[in-house]
Amino acid sequence: MNIALEPDTSDTVVSHRTAKRNKPLELSSVDADTVIMSSRQIDRELSAKSTVGTTSSTRSDNQATTASLIIGSHEPILLDRPTIIGRKPAVPRIAGSIAPRLVMVPSPAREISASHVEVTQVGSSVVVRDLGSANGTALLGVGVSRRLLRQGETAVALDGTIIEIGDEIQIVVRIPEPTKVEIVSEQT
């Protein structure tokens, strides 16, 4: 399995490639959960092919309640599915019913493990799980001291929590405010 960067994305979100360099894999040639692209690329591919799948309209309905991750100056990554971040992330041997999003980050000093950390939204909470990384995962929150997760340990992250995974890579958790519904009753 060769993993390469899409030409119009950063070094954060990756996609599988065919044997020809710089040619994205056709969505119709593989299962939808094996192609990992940025949201923008998925939207372009699906709208161009009129294929059933995740599109910006279905994502935007949930966007108000979906948390996101921000890595450097890259576009936010929605937590609409479990997200595995690492130097060369891979789908776990035993995966859940929803295929995870794989996010590759640079690690010139190789401080980041291949599959380093998993971030998942569960209801209105964001759960961070160290995937047995060699150098650990640190969480920094507003008004909270730095917490180092042990291998396999999980923790709940609040809005603004910074996840440090090594090589100066910091991931910021963003959780939107719940939408307030105003109930107006008529009085007779």
C-alpha positions in Angstrom: 0.0 0.0 0.0 1.6 3.2 -1.1 0.6 6.4 0.6 1.3 9.7 -1.0 0.1 13.3 -0.6 -2.6 14.8 -2.7 -1.1 17.7 -4.7 -3.5 20.3 -3.4 -3.4 19.3 0.3 -0.9 19.6 3.1 1.2 17.0 4.6 -1.6 16.2 7.1 -4.3 14.3 5.2 -3.3 11.5 2.9 -4.8 9.3 0.2 -4.0 6.1 -1.4 -2.6 6.2 -5.0 -2.6 4.0 -8.0 0.7 2.9 -9.6 0.7 6.1 -11.7 2.2 8.9 -9.7 -0.1 11.9 -8.8 -3.2 10.2 -10.1 -5.9 9.7 -7.3 -7.5 6.3 -7.0 -11.0 6.2 -8.6 -13.7 5.9 -6.0 -15.5 3.3 -8.0 -12.5 1.0 -8.0 -12.3 0.5 -4.2 -14.4 0.5 -1.2 -15.2 4.0 -0.1 -13.6 3.4 3.3 -10.2 2.7 1.8 -9.8 6.1 0.2 -8.6 8.8 2.6 -8.8 12.3 1.4 -9.5 15.8 2.7 -13.2 16.7 3.0 -12.8 19.1 0.0 -11.4 16.4 -2.2 -14.1 13.9 -1.2 -16.8 16.5 -2.0 -15.2 17.2 -5.4 -14.9 13.5 -6.3 -18.4 12.6 -5.2 -20.1 15.6 -6.8 -18.2 14.9 -10.1 -19.3 11.3 -10.1 -22.8 11.7 -8.5 -21.9 8.9 -6.2 -23.8 8.2 -3.0 -21.7 8.9 0.0 -20.5 11.7 2.4 -21.0 15.0 0.8 -20.7 18.5 2.1 -24.5 18.9 2.5 -24.7 15.8 4.8 -21.7 16.9 6.7 -22.9 20.5 7.1 -26.1 19.3 8.8 -23.9 17.7 11.5 -21.2 20.4 11.4 -22.9 22.4 14.2 -22.5 19.6 16.6 -19.4 17.9 15.3 -16.0 18.6 17.0 -12.9 19.2 14.9 -9.1 19.0 15.1 -6.8 21.7 14.0 -3.2 20.8 13.1 -1.0 23.9 12.5 -2.5 26.1 9.8 -4.4 23.3 8.0 -8.1 23.2 7.5 -10.1 21.7 10.5 -10.6 18.0 10.4 -14.1 17.1 11.4 -14.5 14.3 13.9 -17.4 12.8 12.0 -15.6 9.4 12.3 -12.7 8.1 14.5 -9.5 9.7 13.5 -6.1 8.0 13.8 -3.1 10.4 13.6 0.5 9.3 13.2 3.7 9.2 11.1 2.2 6.5 8.9 -1.2 5.6 10.3 -3.0 2.3 9.5 -6.4 1.0 10.1 -6.4 -1.3 13.2 -6.8 -5.0 12.7 -10.1 -5.0 14.5 -11.9 -2.0 13.3 -15.4 -0.7 14.4 -18.3 -0.4 12.1 -17.1 3.0 10.9 -13.8 3.2 9.0 -11.4 5.6 10.7 -9.9 8.7 9.0 -6.2 8.4 8.7 -4.1 11.5 9.2 -0.4 11.5 8.5 1.8 14.1 10.1 5.5 14.7 9.4 8.0 13.3 11.9 11.6 14.1 10.8 13.0 13.1 14.2 10.7 10.0 14.2 9.3 11.0 17.6 5.8 10.2 16.4 4.7 6.6 16.2 3.2 5.1 13.0 -0.3 5.1 14.5 0.2 7.4 17.5 -3.2 8.6 18.8 -6.9 8.1 18.1 -9.3 10.9 18.6 -13.1 10.2 18.6 -16.2 12.1 19.3 -18.6 10.3 21.6 -21.8 12.3 21.9 -20.7 15.8 22.9 -17.4 14.6 24.3 -14.0 14.1 22.5 -12.0 11.1 23.6 -8.2 10.9 23.1 -6.5 7.5 23.2 -2.8 6.9 23.0 -2.3 3.9 20.7 0.7 2.5 22.4 3.1 5.2 21.2 6.7 5.0 22.1 7.1 8.6 23.2 3.6 9.1 24.7 0.8 11.7 24.1 0.5 14.8 26.2 -2.7 16.8 26.8 -2.6 20.5 27.8 -5.8 22.3 28.8 -6.7 25.8 29.8 -5.9 26.0 33.5 -4.8 22.4 33.7 -1.3 21.1 34.1 0.3 19.0 31.3 -0.9 15.4 31.5 1.0 12.5 29.8 -1.1 9.6 28.7 0.3 6.2 29.2 0.3 3.6 26.4 -3.4 2.7 25.7 -4.8 5.3 28.1 -7.8 7.4 27.2 -8.8 10.9 28.4 -11.7 13.3 27.6 -10.5 16.5 25.9 -12.3 19.8 26.4 -12.6 22.6 23.8 -9.2 24.2 23.4 -7.2 21.1 24.6 -3.9 20.8 22.9 -2.7 17.3 22.1 1.1 17.0 21.7 2.5 13.9 20.0 6.1 14.9 19.3 8.2 16.6 16.6 6.5 19.9 17.7 3.1 18.7 16.3 0.3 20.1 18.3 -3.4 19.3 17.6 -6.1 21.6 18.9 -9.5 20.2 19.8 -12.4 22.4 18.9 -15.9 21.5 20.3 -18.7 23.8 19.1 -21.2 25.3 21.6 -24.4 23.3 21.7 -27.2 24.9 19.7 -29.7 26.5 21.9 -33.4 26.0 21.1 -35.8 28.6 22.3 -39.3 27.3 23.1 -42.0 29.9 22.8 -45.4 29.0 24.1 -48.6 30.8 23.2 -50.7 32.1 26.1 -54.4 32.3 25.6 
